Amino acid sequence: MAIIVNLDVMMARRKMSLNELSEAVDITLANLSKLKTGKVRAIRFSTLEAICEVLDCQPGDLLEFSKD
């Protein structure tokens, strides 16, 4: 996939665990884990907005396009 999810990088920078982010964003741990590993095909803007708010970042900090 050409879209790379850098969620783990932002979580490390904010010293936040997957469990903490899951609770703060109100998303299941399983879905957040899939997002973190890039095994999702879509993300709702409301979910992306909530993650950005909690991690104090921009969508571009989480998502990256890479030409293969």
Biotite code that builds the C-alpha atoms (Angstrom):
import biotite.structure as struc

atoms = struc.array([
    struc.Atom([0.000, 0.000, 0.000], chain_id="A", res_id=1, res_name="MET", atom_name="CA", element="C"),
    struc.Atom([1.303, 3.458, -0.867], chain_id="A", res_id=2, res_name="ALA", atom_name="CA", element="C"),
    struc.Atom([-0.087, 5.099, 2.285], chain_id="A", res_id=3, res_name="ILE", atom_name="CA", element="C"),
    struc.Atom([2.111, 4.655, 5.351], chain_id="A", res_id=4, res_name="ILE", atom_name="CA", element="C"),
    struc.Atom([0.592, 5.122, 8.798], chain_id="A", res_id=5, res_name="VAL", atom_name="CA", element="C"),
    struc.Atom([3.032, 6.698, 11.270], chain_id="A", res_id=6, res_name="ASN", atom_name="CA", element="C"),
    struc.Atom([0.774, 6.351, 14.292], chain_id="A", res_id=7, res_name="LEU", atom_name="CA", element="C"),
    struc.Atom([3.412, 4.460, 16.273], chain_id="A", res_id=8, res_name="ASP", atom_name="CA", element="C"),
    struc.Atom([5.915, 7.282, 15.714], chain_id="A", res_id=9, res_name="VAL", atom_name="CA", element="C"),
    struc.Atom([3.525, 9.950, 17.013], chain_id="A", res_id=10, res_name="MET", atom_name="CA", element="C"),
    struc.Atom([2.533, 7.786, 19.973], chain_id="A", res_id=11, res_name="MET", atom_name="CA", element="C"),
    struc.Atom([6.201, 7.330, 20.891], chain_id="A", res_id=12, res_name="ALA", atom_name="CA", element="C"),
    struc.Atom([6.829, 11.069, 20.624], chain_id="A", res_id=13, res_name="ARG", atom_name="CA", element="C"),
    struc.Atom([3.893, 11.730, 22.965], chain_id="A", res_id=14, res_name="ARG", atom_name="CA", element="C"),
    struc.Atom([4.866, 8.816, 25.232], chain_id="A", res_id=15, res_name="LYS", atom_name="CA", element="C"),
    struc.Atom([1.379, 7.366, 24.904], chain_id="A", res_id=16, res_name="MET", atom_name="CA", element="C"),
    struc.Atom([0.483, 3.683, 24.882], chain_id="A", res_id=17, res_name="SER", atom_name="CA", element="C"),
    struc.Atom([-2.007, 2.013, 22.585], chain_id="A", res_id=18, res_name="LEU", atom_name="CA", element="C"),
    struc.Atom([-4.326, 1.460, 25.557], chain_id="A", res_id=19, res_name="ASN", atom_name="CA", element="C"),
    struc.Atom([-4.204, 5.137, 26.583], chain_id="A", res_id=20, res_name="GLU", atom_name="CA", element="C"),
    struc.Atom([-4.916, 6.321, 23.046], chain_id="A", res_id=21, res_name="LEU", atom_name="CA", element="C"),
    struc.Atom([-7.696, 3.772, 22.649], chain_id="A", res_id=22, res_name="SER", atom_name="CA", element="C"),
    struc.Atom([-9.456, 5.085, 25.747], chain_id="A", res_id=23, res_name="GLU", atom_name="CA", element="C"),
    struc.Atom([-8.896, 8.753, 24.874], chain_id="A", res_id=24, res_name="ALA", atom_name="CA", element="C"),
    struc.Atom([-10.196, 8.387, 21.311], chain_id="A", res_id=25, res_name="VAL", atom_name="CA", element="C"),
    struc.Atom([-12.937, 5.880, 22.220], chain_id="A", res_id=26, res_name="ASP", atom_name="CA", element="C"),
    struc.Atom([-11.916, 3.336, 19.589], chain_id="A", res_id=27, res_name="ILE", atom_name="CA", element="C"),
    struc.Atom([-11.433, -0.359, 20.202], chain_id="A", res_id=28, res_name="THR", atom_name="CA", element="C"),
    struc.Atom([-7.934, -1.565, 20.866], chain_id="A", res_id=29, res_name="LEU", atom_name="CA", element="C"),
    struc.Atom([-8.258, -4.025, 17.967], chain_id="A", res_id=30, res_name="ALA", atom_name="CA", element="C"),
    struc.Atom([-9.196, -1.306, 15.458], chain_id="A", res_id=31, res_name="ASN", atom_name="CA", element="C"),
    struc.Atom([-6.479, 1.023, 16.710], chain_id="A", res_id=32, res_name="LEU", atom_name="CA", element="C"),
    struc.Atom([-3.943, -1.780, 16.434], chain_id="A", res_id=33, res_name="SER", atom_name="CA", element="C"),
    struc.Atom([-4.997, -2.436, 12.830], chain_id="A", res_id=34, res_name="LYS", atom_name="CA", element="C"),
    struc.Atom([-4.645, 1.256, 12.062], chain_id="A", res_id=35, res_name="LEU", atom_name="CA", element="C"),
    struc.Atom([-1.212, 1.361, 13.680], chain_id="A", res_id=36, res_name="LYS", atom_name="CA", element="C"),
    struc.Atom([0.018, -1.556, 11.562], chain_id="A", res_id=37, res_name="THR", atom_name="CA", element="C"),
    struc.Atom([-1.510, -0.148, 8.378], chain_id="A", res_id=38, res_name="GLY", atom_name="CA", element="C"),
    struc.Atom([-3.930, -3.052, 7.940], chain_id="A", res_id=39, res_name="LYS", atom_name="CA", element="C"),
    struc.Atom([-6.958, -0.840, 7.355], chain_id="A", res_id=40, res_name="VAL", atom_name="CA", element="C"),
    struc.Atom([-8.448, 0.258, 4.061], chain_id="A", res_id=41, res_name="ARG", atom_name="CA", element="C"),
    struc.Atom([-10.144, 3.405, 5.335], chain_id="A", res_id=42, res_name="ALA", atom_name="CA", element="C"),
    struc.Atom([-10.394, 5.755, 8.295], chain_id="A", res_id=43, res_name="ILE", atom_name="CA", element="C"),
    struc.Atom([-13.234, 8.074, 9.171], chain_id="A", res_id=44, res_name="ARG", atom_name="CA", element="C"),
    struc.Atom([-12.400, 11.748, 9.347], chain_id="A", res_id=45, res_name="PHE", atom_name="CA", element="C"),
    struc.Atom([-13.995, 11.877, 12.800], chain_id="A", res_id=46, res_name="SER", atom_name="CA", element="C"),
    struc.Atom([-11.585, 9.173, 13.999], chain_id="A", res_id=47, res_name="THR", atom_name="CA", element="C"),
    struc.Atom([-8.618, 10.916, 12.385], chain_id="A", res_id=48, res_name="LEU", atom_name="CA", element="C"),
    struc.Atom([-9.699, 14.198, 13.965], chain_id="A", res_id=49, res_name="GLU", atom_name="CA", element="C"),
    struc.Atom([-9.966, 12.612, 17.419], chain_id="A", res_id=50, res_name="ALA", atom_name="CA", element="C"),
    struc.Atom([-6.523, 11.000, 17.119], chain_id="A", res_id=51, res_name="ILE", atom_name="CA", element="C"),
    struc.Atom([-4.989, 14.296, 15.971], chain_id="A", res_id=52, res_name="CYS", atom_name="CA", element="C"),
    struc.Atom([-6.618, 16.129, 18.867], chain_id="A", res_id=53, res_name="GLU", atom_name="CA", element="C"),
    struc.Atom([-5.370, 13.670, 21.480], chain_id="A", res_id=54, res_name="VAL", atom_name="CA", element="C"),
    struc.Atom([-1.853, 13.449, 20.000], chain_id="A", res_id=55, res_name="LEU", atom_name="CA", element="C"),
    struc.Atom([-1.748, 17.201, 19.258], chain_id="A", res_id=56, res_name="ASP", atom_name="CA", element="C"),
    struc.Atom([-0.668, 16.671, 15.661], chain_id="A", res_id=57, res_name="CYS", atom_name="CA", element="C"),
    struc.Atom([-1.753, 17.169, 12.059], chain_id="A", res_id=58, res_name="GLN", atom_name="CA", element="C"),
    struc.Atom([-3.118, 14.427, 9.755], chain_id="A", res_id=59, res_name="PRO", atom_name="CA", element="C"),
    struc.Atom([0.086, 14.709, 7.725], chain_id="A", res_id=60, res_name="GLY", atom_name="CA", element="C"),
    struc.Atom([2.060, 13.692, 10.821], chain_id="A", res_id=61, res_name="ASP", atom_name="CA", element="C"),
    struc.Atom([0.160, 10.391, 10.842], chain_id="A", res_id=62, res_name="LEU", atom_name="CA", element="C"),
    struc.Atom([-0.204, 9.614, 7.139], chain_id="A", res_id=63, res_name="LEU", atom_name="CA", element="C"),
    struc.Atom([2.484, 9.553, 4.491], chain_id="A", res_id=64, res_name="GLU", atom_name="CA", element="C"),
    struc.Atom([2.376, 8.789, 0.766], chain_id="A", res_id=65, res_name="PHE", atom_name="CA", element="C"),
    struc.Atom([5.166, 6.692, -0.667], chain_id="A", res_id=66, res_name="SER", atom_name="CA", element="C"),
    struc.Atom([5.624, 5.866, -4.332], chain_id="A", res_id=67, res_name="LYS", atom_name="CA", element="C"),
    struc.Atom([6.457, 2.179, -4.636], chain_id="A", res_id=68, res_name="ASP", atom_name="CA", element="C"),
])
